[in-house]
Amino acid sequence: MRQIDQKSIAGIYHQKTKYYEAQMSEQQTPLNWATQPSPFKEYHSEKNIDLTPYLPLKNNPFTGKPIEHVEEKGYPFTLGALSRLLYFTNGVTGILQYPSGENLAMRAAPTAGGLYPTEIYVAIQNHAMLADGIYNFQVSDHSLVPAWEGNFWSEFGKYCFGHEAIESANLIFITTAIFQRSAWRYQERAYRRILLDTGHVLGNLVAYAHEEGFFPYSIGKFVDKSFNRLLFLDEALEGVLSVVALPQNPVKIDENPERSLQHRFVQLNDGEIDPLLLQLHHGSSIQLKKELQAQFSTNTDGPESLEEKYGFKETAPLTGEPIDWINGIGQTILLRRSTRAYTGESFSRESLSSLLKYAYSDHLLEHSHLFSSAYLETYLVIQHVDGLEAGVYYYAPLSQELRLIYAGDFERQTWHFCLGQELARDAAALVIHTANLEKAMSQYGNRAYRYLHLDAGHIGERMNLAAIQLKLGVSGIGGFYDDEVNALLGLPLDQIIVYITTLGQSHGVHRP
Ligand SMILES: Cc1cc2nc3c(=O)[nH]c(=O)nc-3n(C[C@H](O)[C@H](O)[C@H](O)COP(=O)(O)O)c2cc1C
């Protein structure tokens, strides 16, 4: 059986953070609630910009006063557009009250364990009402705090290797992660969930930004240290994960393959940085110094066509209608919650088709919204979908086909490998993202690990939104016995399991 290559930090990290049933008691330590980090980063300033008067709600939840709605789109963007963009990307969309009386502010994007590791910074230039600078989005009171005044566009351009969308944009979102928020509960494996969580946040941003008249460009290739320094981040605690430029028009991006060779990585001194999570984060950093040798081959051929895979097998074409968003994606984001329990009932093949079509739309690739999606391979375990035989399928996104690998009922296996969660057993279908890590690394080095998980989270969020709009239940699953998933899918172990999204009929959606 082919094994994962453990010569790279990404390979080592992945192997060491796999869950095995026999080791679960060591891998998951009891939670110490006293040490849980706050999910809110606080910056104090006299110049806080209150964005609540522009919330896309009937009444301001902070003052109770009615909110007046004015329609405006694109540039010059208004405070209203900025408020909505932030809100639908990851603002507070619900409050969950625990029996203890404590509240959990639930956000627009889902997050493993309700831990919210993702922070959002916003850079603005040439705005009539806001000074040039970098702001932090304060989720708890829906405001922007000026963190650094000044124009940093030339730095952004340099740090993003001259990405064309930067200079065309007056608005840039920068996402960072505060590692300990998630590591507090999930230890080393937290980094996987942090990336998936941030991918979900990007999914909201990209889906909603179009509605406001922006053209988002997600940039994964940037000089980490320079960005981290610009934001004064303590690199042992927090790091930039993505940069999203939001110009008002599409920008021509130079797809020159030479560019991917700029993925140069810091040399890793084994064991120098502890814990493993930080080793991977820093080991997947890009730095400017040209003389550093890349740690991977310079093969830029790209992945072999995923569409060909299992082409000779029994094929089920997917022919669902495109989703009608009726009141806009923002309104769907408002309603999104993860399903806590499925009924075990089926849903239709048409719904599954529409959902997959939206989640994997060509649009995503055409407009550079994903980082490495060409390396993600998607499998489905169909448990109860009308018009589809139960079994394991390969999904070919371009031809919109499900290819049956083998038929059978696998609820017991899915329940077991999702750590005994009934959510998996009772789901109508599980969508499983996998990737050949080595192949993805041949193009992106260790950074492939980030890209694959960010992209899987991004597609996962699109599945969330589509499911909610189709009145289906949906939930991500970030913890699974990796090798057991490989066994069910019949995949060698060098094909890593990235993420699982469950879909089904829900009867346990949290409606705060
Ligand atoms: C990466 C990721 C992994 C998750 N894993 C699980 C899981 O294993 N089991 C589960 O019940 N929910 C899981 N969830 C759902 C979260 O528990 C849920 O998003 C969080 O409690 C916030 O609630 P909301 O999604 O309803 O806003 C996951 C979500 C994400 C994004």
The ligand as an ORCA input file, in Angstrom:
! r2SCAN-3c Opt
* xyz 0 1
  C     -14.046     22.350      9.871
  C     -15.304     22.029     10.626
  C     -15.419     20.822     11.286
  C     -16.594     20.512     11.987
  N     -16.696     19.291     12.584
  C     -17.864     18.950     13.203
  C     -18.031     17.653     13.748
  O     -17.147     16.790     13.655
  N     -19.220     17.373     14.361
  C     -20.228     18.292     14.453
  O     -21.276     17.988     15.023
  N     -20.090     19.537     13.938
  C     -18.939     19.879     13.307
  N     -18.814     21.125     12.753
  C     -19.885     22.120     12.889
  C     -19.583     23.064     14.060
  O     -19.817     22.414     15.282
  C     -20.440     24.330     13.951
  O     -20.052     25.007     12.794
  C     -20.255     25.269     15.123
  O     -20.762     24.700     16.306
  C     -20.962     26.606     14.881
  O     -22.325     26.418     14.622
  P     -23.019     26.865     13.277
  O     -22.297     26.188     12.145
  O     -24.434     26.393     13.405
  O     -22.914     28.345     13.159
  C     -17.654     21.447     12.039
  C     -17.535     22.667     11.363
  C     -16.375     22.949     10.647
  C     -16.276     24.237      9.893
*
